[in-house]
Amino acid sequence: MPKLKKNEIQHLANLAKLELTEEETKKFQGQLSSILDYVKTLSEVDTAKVEPTAQVTGQVGISRRDEIQKDARQKDILDQAPRREGKNYRVKAVFGK
């Protein structure tokens, strides 16, 4: 696979909200090109006789019932809050009013 172009690296960085220096762009250009070459190699492996796998542990039905349990330490935990309102932590607004 040909080496990724500089503008492709910059596009990926933009999607990831990263600001890359010229040096970092060159570095990632080589690294990402190598990764894509490896993935290409993996795609050439014959998997026709391999069954699809969702998980490999063999565990089945390991989830438990979701039950509400009162924490005996709730008061102790709330007492440590810098600000609280009743039985809740009070935090600064994340969104505008």
N, C-alpha and C positions, 0 to 999 in steps of 0.2 A: 504494500500500500504506500502511495506517495506521502511524503512528509506533509503534515498539516500546514496550511498557509498562515501567515501572521494575522491576517484579518479574521480567520476562523478562530484562532486563539482569543483574539480581542472580543469576538462575538460571544464566545463561551464565557469569558470573564465578565462581560456585560450582563449576561443572563444570570450569573452567580453574584452579581453586584460587587465585583472585585475590581480594584484599580491596580493594574499590573505595570511595573516598570518595564522598560525595553529589555533589560536583562532577564526579568522573570518571564516575559513573553517568549524569549528565545529558549529559556530553560524548559518551560511547559510545552513548547512546540515539539521539542525532542522527546520529552517524557510521554506526552499524550499520543504521539505518533507511534512510539514503541508499544504502548498499551493496546492501541488499535491493531497493530500488527500481530500481537499475541492473540487477541480475540479472533482475528481472522484465522490464525492457525487452529484455534480451538473449534471454529466452525467447520473445519475440514475433517474433523474426527467423525468416523462412521458410528452413529448412535442408533441405527435402524433396529438393532436387537436389544436395545436398552429400554426397559419399561419406565414410563414417567414416574417421578417420585415427588410426593408432596412433603414428606418428612421421613427421617431415617431412624428415629428413636424406637419406633414400634409401640410407643405409648398410645393408648386409646382411652378416650373419656376421662381425662385427668382434671377436668374443671370441677369446681365445687359450687354448691348453692351460694348465691349472693345473699348473705344475711346481715342485717344491720345489728351492730353490737355497740353498746354504749361504752365509751372509753372512760374508765374510772379516773383518768388523769386529765380530763377535759378542762377542769377548772385550773389545774396547775399550768397547763399549756397556755390557756387564755390569759392567765395572770402575767405571762412573760411578754405578751403582745405590747408593742409601743403604744398602739391605739386600738381600742375595741369598741364595739357597739353591741351591747347585749351579749349573745353567745357567738359573736362573729368578730373576726379581725377587721379593722377599718384600714383601708389602704388609700393612697392617692388615686384620683380618677385617672383612668387610662384613656378614656374617650372624653371629648368635650361635653359640656352640660347640655 
